């Protein structure tokens, strides 16, 4: 499943999650997300101020973590055929 992390509707970090187990009805599960960021590349493209905004938004300081949104594009395999749904906000 492709995902994008947005701060104030600006795409910041993205990646792909694999091997997700869907829980049964009424059950909860934790879906691990491996996140990697080439900090040097990010600093070149975004600058130190945007990196600080990312850290503060994730930590909930100087504002709120509600500035963050995680958007994903789930792909389900049905009868052996992958079906990709529209992007959803989690």
N, C-alpha and C positions, 0 to 999 in steps of 0.2 A: 504494500500500500504506500503510495507516494504521500508525503506530508510536507507542509510548509509552516514555519513559525513566523507570525506577523507581529510587529510592534507598531501600534498606531496605523494599521493597515498597510505597512511597508514590509515586504518580504525580507526576512533576515537570515534564517537558517532553513535548510530543507534536507530531506533524506528519503529513505525507503525502509519500511518495516516488513519483515518476512516472518513466516511461520506463526501466524496469529491463531490462537485457539479461541473460538467463540464460546462463551459460557452458556449454560442452559437457562431456561426461563426463570427469572427471579434471582439469578446468581450474579455475583460480581467477579471480576478478574482484573489483574494488573497486567497491562501489556508493556513489556520492556521496550524501550526505544534507545537504540544506539545512536548517539549524536556525536559527530566529529566536526570540527571547525578548524580550518587552516587560519590561525590567528593572524599570521603575517599577511596573507592574502586579504583577509577581512579588513585589516587596518589600512591596507593600500587602497581598497575600494571604498571603504566607509568612513574611515577616520576614527581617531581616539574618542571623540565625543559620542559617536554612535555606538561604539563598543561599551562605553560607560552607561549609555541609555539602556542597552541590552541587559547589562548586569543589574542595574537598578530596577528595571521592569520585572525581571525574573525574581528578584529578591523582594519586590513589593515596596521598595523605598522610593521616596520622592514621587509619589503618585500611587498607583495601584497596579496589581498584576492583571487587572481587567483590561489594561492596555494591550495585553497579549491575546492572541487568538491562534489556535492550532487548526489548520485546515488540511483535510485529507481527501484523497480520491481512492476509495476502496475498490478492490478488484476481487470478485468472487468467482470461484470455479463451479460451474453447474454442468453436470453431465460431461465433465472434461473440457468444457469451453470457458475461457476466461471472459467475464462480463465486468466492465468497468463502469462504476456509477458516477454521477456528477459529484463535484467537490462538495464536501460537507464541512461545517465548522463544529469542532469538538469543544 
